[in-house]
Structures are given as C-alpha cells and as structure tokens.
Amino acid sequence: MDRKKSEKEPRELPESHEPQEGAHLSRRDFLEGTGAALGVAGVAPRLGVAESRTAVVAPQEAEAVPRTRIRLTVNGTEHRLDAEDRWTLNELLRDHIELTGSKIGCNRGECGACTVLLDGEPIYSCSTLAVWADGRAVQTVEGLEQDGELTPLQQAFIDHDAAQCGFCTPGQLMTATAMLNQNSSPTAGEVREALVGNLCRCSNYNAIVEAVLASTGSGGAP
Amino acid sequence: MSQEQASRPLEAMNTVGRNVPRIDAYERVTGKATYTRDVRLPGMLYARILRSPHPHARIRSIDISRAEALPGVRSVVTHETHQLIYSSGSVAGGRQYNDAAKDITTHLRYMFDNPVRYVGQPVAAVAAVDRHVAEEALQLIDIDYEELPFVIDAERALESGAALVWPEGNLALDYQNQARPMVRRVGDVSAGLQAADRVFEDRYTTAFVQDGQMEPRSALAEWHGDKVTIHTPTQGISNCRHDNARDLGLEDHQVQIVCKYMGGGFGDKNGSYYFDLIAATLAKEADAPVLLELTRKDDWLGTHGRWHTIQDFKVGVKQDGTVTAIQMHGYSGMGPYLRRSGGISGIEVYACPNTERIIYPVHTNRMVSGNFRAPSDPQGFFAMQSMMDDIAYKLGVDPVDFAKQNMLRPTEDVRFTNYTMEECIERGAQLFDWQGRRRPEPGSDPGPVKRGAGMSFMMFRSGVGPSSAILRVDSEQRYTLFVGVTDIGPGAKTTMALIAAEELGVPLSQVEVVWGDTDRCPYSVGESGSRTTTQTGYAVVQAAIDLKEQIAEAGVPTGDEVLIASATPTPSTQGRRRMCFGAHFVEVETDVRLGHVRISKYVAVHESGRILNPLPARDQIRGAALQGIGQALHEDLLYDARNGHPLTAGYYGARHLTHMDAPEIEVTFIETDDGFGPYGAKTVGEAGIILGPAAVANAIFNAIGHRMRDLPITRDKILEALS
C-alpha cells in the first residue's frame, strides 16, 4: 500500500466516504468494507474472522506502527503531534486530544454522529485519516461555545428540544453550523437536504429542523 | 371520575405542564455529556469481539496462541476459557430476572457458545493496549468450524426435516421449559365464526426491525478487589446490577453500574447481555480496566431487534358489521435464543366476544429478536387493523365507523381508570379532515400520483407499580433527588426534577438530581415499559410529601443538618385497567409509476394522562411515529437463504429514515387526570410507535386500491401489486 500518497496531498479528500483504493486503510476500515461488500455479493461476510486473510499483520510489525508528524488547529488551538498513520481523525480527537464530543455511531460513514468541520466543511471524522488534517483547521462541537456564550443554533437546540438521547446532536450541530455559514436563511427543505447525512434514530427530525430554522430567526415558537 | 367522563383541558401546575428545557440540555449541545465511551480510566485497555461467520457451526478447535503472542495483547477469552451464562439463561424476557428459570431451562445463553447459532455470535474477545492491536489480534485467532445445517425461515423451521437450531426442536421453550405455543382463547371462536354472515381470511407478514439506536453497545469494566464497576449503556441500572452480579457469581453490592448518558435504547439496552460480562472477564484477566466497544456491525447483528412475524387471520362478521370472531395463528421469528416472549398484540382492542390467538415463537439461525419499543405491538396492530380496514371496505363501511362499532369499551366487567378511545378517534378525524381526505372508492384518483387516507387506533397499558426515590434537603434549601434512572432520550432526569419541584413547591433550580449510578441511587424500575414517569415519578411525589411533612414538623434544617425522605410506594388500580389511548390518521401520495410513497399528512392524537413536559412528550410521539413509518416503508434485515448471511445490516442497508424521509408529525394530546401516577401522568414513550405501520398501510390501500400485506411496503412490492 502506498501510504505516502495521502501525505503528499493531504488536502485532497476523497469525495465519497468510502476508503480510496491505494490509500492507507486501517484494518478496521478494511474489514468493515470487505464485510459489507461481500455481504451484498452473497458470500460470507467476514465479521473479523481469520479465514483467507490477504493482509495479515505479523506480530513484529504491530509494534512498529508508522507515524507522521502533523500540525493542525483544533478549536483554535494548535497541536503538533506524531499521529499513527492508521488513526482516523475521530480517534485523534477523541482518544488523543480528549475531545469526546464527536461520537462514533457507525465508524463507516453511514450516520454522521462523528461530523466535525475541516476548514469549515462538514466531514465524517470516522472516515477521514488524522494525517489528512495536517495543516488544516478542525472545529468540533466543543468549539462552538465562545467565552461561555452558546451559539444561536445551540440555544435553539435547547429551546426546541432538538436533542433527545443527544448522541447524534454534535454531528447535527456541526453540519447545521456549516450550512448556516453558507446560507443564513435556509428553507426547511434546504435544512433537511443539508442534514441528510446525519441520522437521528430517536427520529427527532422535526424538532431539529425547527431548531435550525428558529436559530435564523425564521422559525416559530416551540 | 367515571370511565367515560369527557376530559377537559387541564390547567398547567406550577412547574408541571409547562415547556421546560431539559436540565442537562447544555451538556447535550456542547459535547460535555459523558456517554460510556467518553469515560477514560488510567491504564485502560480496549477490547474487541470475534464473531461467527457461520449461521450454525460447531467449533472443533480454537487456537488463540498467535493472538496471545501479539505484542500489546493482554487477554484473550473464548468458550474454552470462560463459560459464563448471561441473563442467567432464563427463557423468556419479562421473566428475565427469574432465578427459577435458570435451573430448568435447557437453552442456556453462554457468553461464548458452542455451537454457534447465528452469523455474528461472539466466539472470542481480546483486550489489548489499543483498539488496533485488539482488531489485529482477532485476525490471529484460528478456528476450525464444522458447519451445520441451518434454517432462516420461521414457518419452515417448524416443518419436519428442518435443520434443528436446538436438539429439542425449533419451537421455543416457554418459561416452564415446555415447547408449546402461546395460546389465548376467549369465548368460542368456532361458534363465533359459524354465527358470522361473512368470514374473511388473510395472511400478513412483518419484517425484522433493528432498534438501531445511535450509540452502539459498549462496556467499561474496572475491578477493585472483589468489586467491579461497569460503565455500560443500560435502560435499567438496578436490574443490570442484579443480573450482572448473578451472572458473575457476586452479590449485588459487589457490582456498581454507572450510566450517565445514553445514546438511545428503544429496548435494545434493557435486559443484560454478554457485553458487560466480557468486559468484566477481560478486565479481571488483564488486571486492568477494559473498554469493550462494539462496532456498528457487531451491534446490528449481535444485539436484537423486533421479531418478524407471520399472521394468519380468520375474522367473522355479521351483516350489520358486528365482529363475531377473531382468530389469529402466528409465527414469531426469535432467532436462536429467546430474549422475549414473541407476543403479537392487537386483538385486545376489539370487543369481539370470541377470539383465539395462537402464537408459535420459533427458533431460527437468524440473529436474535427481542425488545423494541412496544415489543409486541406495531407488528400486531399492522396486521389486525389492516385486516379490519379491509373488511370495512369490503362491507362498504367507513373504517372509522367500523372501528367505533367494534372497539373495546368499558363495561361492568372491563373497567378502566378512564377511557378516551372514542374521543381520540373523533378528535383525530376532525383535525385530519378524514371525510375530506379519505377516498370512498380506494384507488380512485386518476393518478399517476394517487392520494389516500388511513387510520388506526390503540390502547396501551399504563400500569402503576413500585419504584423508589430518596430526597434530601440541606440548610441552604438545596433539594437533592436520588433516583436510579438513566436518561435514554425521553428526559427522565428532567421529569423527575419537575415532579420534585412541583410537589415541594420550589423552583426547579433548587432541585439537583443524582442519577445513573447504583452506588448512589435507590432502586428504579428502569427505562423500559414506559414506566419511569408513572412509577419512579410517583415515588418522587411520595418522597416529597414525606419531606414536606418532616420540614413542617422539624423546620428547615440548619447548620450541617439535613432531612431525608424516601419512598417505595406500591400503588394499585384495584383491578381497573389503566391505559393510554391514541389514534393516528395518515394521508399518503403514492406514485404508481415508481411505487414511491410520500406521507403528505400525519395526525397523531394521544391521551397519556397529564403531560408533565409538553415539548419532550410531543417529541416522543413524533419520533416514535417516524420509527413506525420506517417500519412501514423501509426497514428490514434480509437474509440470503442459501448461506444464512444477513445482507442489509446497517443504516444504509436497513434504510432507517433520514431527514429527507421524515414528514411533519402533528401531535395533539388530550389531557386527563385519572388520579393515578404523578398528577395523572400516563405512559408516552412506546405509545407513538404502535400505530404508524397500520395507518400508513391503510392509507396506501386507500390510495392505490391494493392491500399491502407484507412489511415493509417497499417500492417493488407496490409496483408488483399494481402490475
């Protein structure tokens, strides 16, 4: 695998959330990907099973995990660190910078609970390698509140009860923040379209859309 | 109040009945809410589970030596190293804490079983210094499987010659260890069918629906000597503690369960499973805290969802529209382990004097079925009320009139604490404009986009029962409420605080809630069965009454003094049924060229007693109704019958609703106070999911003139029906 490819062009994120062929895949990405693909093909999904492996990591290799020195800004704070090449951005944030606000609902680009902003664009941090964030600015849900002031969107989420279990909320907030930065007076349809990649199994969709609209001043009372 | 006394609007009380933001809303919108995987302990290891790739196989050998040799691996456990039984191996949910069942059942549920009976069943687990090493170690476990015959179809599983999931046969054992169907007979169904002028027969089927809560299961276990602390998303910390203690061979006080925030439950997280045991076992072996994380696919296949059903009906009707007999013979696909009864409800809401319901809970080599929000109901109501809707049209009767003619009403024998079924239906019909939107002639729109309207109605238990609360006041007049609730989404913590503030007559800001920790909180019934508000909430009322009396007697505490009150009330309705009521009205637009269904109007009317906090109550109904629409139109777990493999595990595959799929749900509450529960509050959480599938299916029939009898009603099925 050509691990250098992603380092050379860190700003070229793949359009889709599927791991790119040739890019460095973590074992989990590999397994999840093959499991899903093989399942559709009607062949035994792999489910982490040790049969007919193609890329077994020998024990001695597991110790020497390649790392890359990266520099990135998270919620305005600059971080320089040696990231393991296999870390996702979500792992970097949650496990190594101790920002646990973004959540892992699926770790495979289906649910959007891990959404953060990368240079202002909403991305799935579960499907973005940490090294791809080199030189870039990340904003997480923890970075919305400034000096004890919630954003109007956060306040609207409170007032309109837009969080039920709250697990998808960080992702909904980040995608909606990015959308509002582009379009300060969206219609309900535009909000739904923008947030389509953020699932809410509590299915609190009505309240989320109402909250986003209310934060722009165009929504009614709760 | 008399049973049918008309309800009137209730005045808001001081705190209760007004829209109050959740007391933890700030934490939820800033990323500060601490879910299980957000907890970090020093020296914590990460664990992963290896799962069966076969629907049915015996493990001939399992070799963990290569995995154990991988640097960074601290512990590997398999069925050869640990034979723990989870949920104590009892046979049926609802009795899952029944110790006697453990002694008699032959279907024990092992943490790691051999043989494995479904794709996704755990066979081993690894704890390592990080999750990548743990994942790599899974690849180094060598297993020799002997593949066994398997069965996927629930009906076929009962035919002779079917592959056996268990040696005793594929009909599930009941709690007395007997292989027999669940039978409920009222009156004489044969006589009722003979007395009918017309008899209608049909088969309906419903698909498996995965709860699919956003937070996958995980468990973080840490031992302190012979005590273990388990951080785990559970819908009931008290029951979870008791179950884990028994399964680990400990006393209750040796287990501490902590669950502060939880990313949804819907029944997926009630009842204990193997996760907590695996984390505790690995932590013991590795002598370090262990965080076990389930992947989404692990969670999808390794937990449970709503049981799929096959339902055969015979309904007898007089010429005047009176239903004289209802017979339903059903199959519930339970997977290889019985986590819940497999019940199918729906007949009970009719006054029909002759009914027979026979349900076969069947074992297959699919994944396990279990609780999902109103476990027995949406699938049963879909079939029963599709059947009745069909009969109404065949008799040329308005389905609303047919429902009102045949629904269960209060009698001297059937007593309710109050009854608002008719009021819910009439209010819904009016708000929806039933007369204007329904097509008297189904499928009569010229098309290609045809509109139609459908409705359904329900009553659902809203029982009373025991739970506990402790309330303390200090000299600063700070009130601390200790309740063993977790907050899975409906806002239990806030509701408990509201009730305390109301009863104490103090501002909400003076009440602090201690929750989600068995070392700090008394018993609570748990966030399942829609019982927290009615049962734990009632305990809060009683504790507050006690504390007020203490304050009246002894005065407000001074200095370091505190006053403490506790309550464990055991209320009773003295034989009366306490139910919540609801009616849903749906209009759809069906594009007959594409088979596409769009919900163009959805009205939900509910009577759930007094509504304590209107905003989250409304959103319980809206969210549940949308989940019902998902069940009606999208969700399924398809299996390849040739190899026993699941094909649509995950959100994309199952097509759970997105923002783009979600119509606006219009919710109206009819408020009452029947004198039970906290200020007359009844259940809300499960009620909203029951009616969607039936109402949507009936609306589709009204739009296209073809009865859709199999959930989910996907485009291909509609196009096939129309072709």
Interface residues (C-beta under 8 A of the other chain):
Chain A: S26 R27 R28 L31 E32 G35 A36 G39 V40 G42 V43 A44 P45 R46 L47 G48 V49 A50 E51 R53 V56 V57 P59 Q60 A62 E63 V65 E84 R86 R94 E98 L99 T100 G101 S102 K103 I104 G105 C106 N107 R108 E110 C111 A113 T140 V141 E142 L144 E145 L150 Q154 F157 I158 D159 H160 D161 A163 Q164 C165 G166 F167 C168 T169 P170 L173 V191 R192 E193 L195 V196 G197 N198 L199 C200 R201 C202 S203 N204 Y205 N206 A207 I208 V209 P222
Chain B: N19 P21 R22 A25 Y26 E27 R28 V29 T30 G31 K32 A33 T34 Y35 R37 D38 R40 R48 I49 L50 R51 S52 P53 H54 R66 A69 L70 P71 G72 V119 G120 R131 H132 V133 E135 E136 L138 Q139 L140 I141 D142 I143 D211 G212 Q213 M214 E215 P216 Y261 M262 G263 G264 G265 F266 E293 T295 R296 K297 L301 D487 I488 G489 P490 G491 L615 P616 D619 R622 G623 A624 L626 Q627 G630 D640 R642 N643 H645 P646 L647 A649 G650 Y651 Y652 H656 L657 T658 H659 M660 A662 E664 I665
